[in-house]
Every structure is written in structure tokens, then in C-alpha cells.
Amino acid sequence: MKNILVNKFTKSQISAFVATAVDFILLIILVELFNIWYVFATALGALAGAIGNFLLGRHWCFDASDGAWRKQAMRYSFVAIASLFLNTYGVFLLTDGLEIQYVLSKILIALSVGVIFNYPMHRFYVFETKTP
């Protein structure tokens, strides 16, 4: 049972890393190669990363492809918005409040939100995996 829990958690973190890589790579390609406005490119990259993370979570991390995808997508959207708020506000608090350099703040908050909030919300709320 412990191995199953570690496996799900590891897959979830790999999925988050892949989603982040897709987000950043698409942003850079759209801005640097296609001269797309960085704000629009940021939104497209984030959307692509979110869709990829949702699909990996549904089909690979939590093996929840038998669930209603629309319900999962709506729940995922809610969690993604909450995660965006937690990440943004957390970086602000560490950077402005504690005067930690913003990149370090981003890393600390992203790791914390990913492990403490995103993983349990994806596992127990979005994809509703009750058993390990």
C-alpha cells in the first residue's frame, strides 16, 4: 500500500513538472519564434500545461478515466484557480513581506502548494481516488 501511495505521488509530481515544462517551452517558442505578445503567450502556455496536467492526472497518475470527465474538468478548473491564488499570494508574501528574492519565493511556494494543496485536491477531489 505504501508503494502505491508513493507511486501516485511520484507520478503526480512528474505530471506537474511536465506541465510546467510545456508551459514554459510554449511561452518561449510563441514569443521568440512567432513574436506573439508575451501576455497572450503566457496564457496559452499556462492553458496547454493545465490541459496536459489534467489529462496525465486522469489517465496516468490517478487512473480515473472511468470518471465523468466534465465533472473532473470543472473540479480541476476550481483547483487550478485556487492554486493560482495561493501561488501568487504566497510569492507576494515571501517576496514583499520577508524580502526573499522572487525566484526563490516562487520555488518555495510552488513546491509547497504542489505538495500540500494540489496533490491532495487532485487525488481526493478532482479524480476522487479513495483507495491507494
N, C-alpha and C positions, 0 to 999 in steps of 0.2 A: 504494500500500500504506500509506503514511504517513497519507493522508487517511482510509482505512478504520479504522486504529487510533485516530486522533483521534476519528472519528465514534463508534466503540464506547465509548470512554472518556467522551465528552461525553454520550452517551445514558445511560450508567450513572450519571453524576453527576446528571443531570436526574431519573432514576428515584429515586435516593436522596433528592433534595430533595422530590419529590412524596410519597414515602413518609413522610418526616419531617413534611411539612405535613399529611397525612392523620392521622398520629399525634397531633399537637398539636391540630388542629382538633376531632377527635373527642373527645379528652380534655376540652377546654374546653366543648364542647357537652354532653357527658354530665354533667359536674359542674355547670355553671352553669344549664343549662336543665332538666335532668332530675333534679338533686340525687342523682346516683349517687356513691357513695363514691369519692374520688379515687384510691385504690389500685386498685380494680377498674376504674375508667375508664382509668387509666394502662395496665393490662394489655390492655384492649380496644383502646385506641388503638395500642399497640405491635403487637398482633396484626394489626390492619387494615393498618397500614403495612407490616408484613412480607409479608403476603399480596399487597398491591399491588406491592411491590418485586419479589417473586418473579415475579408474572405479567408485569410490564413487562420484567424481565430475560429471561424465557423467550420472550416473543413479540415484543419490540421491540428491546431492547438487543443481545442476542446471537443473535436469530433461531434459537432452539433448540427450537422447538415440535415438532420431529420426534423429539426425545429422549424417553425414558421419564420421564413427569412425576413418578411416585412416587420414582424414584431421585433425580431433581433436587430434589424437595421434601425428602427425607431429608438430602441433602448441604447444601441451603440451611439447614436447621434446625441442622446441626452448625456451619456457618459463622456463623450468627446467634448461637448460644450463645457461640462463641469471641469474636466481635465484642463481645458484651455484656460479657464478662470483660475484654477489652482496653480497652474504653471506660471501664468502671467503675474498674478498677485504675489506668489512666492518669490519669484525673481525680483520683483519690485521691493518686497520687504527685506530680502537679504542684501540687495544692492544699495538701496537708499537708506534702509534702517540700520543695517550692520556694516555698511560700507565695504562689502565684499565685491570683488571685481565681477562684472556681469556675466562673463563666460563661466566662471566658477559657480556663481549663483545658479545659472541655467543648468549646469551639470548636476549640482546637488539637488535642486528642486525636481528636475526631470527624473532622476533616479528615485527620489522619494515618492513622487506622485505615481510613477510607474509601478513601484512595488506595493505601496501602501493603499493606493486608491484604484488605479486602472486594473491591475491583475484581479483583485477580488471582485470588482464590479463586472469585469468581463466574464469571469468564471461563474459567479453565482447569480448575476442579474441579467446580463446580456444573453449569455448562452445557456444559463440555468443548468450547469452541470453539478448535480447534487453528490454524485459519487466520485471518488478519485478517478 
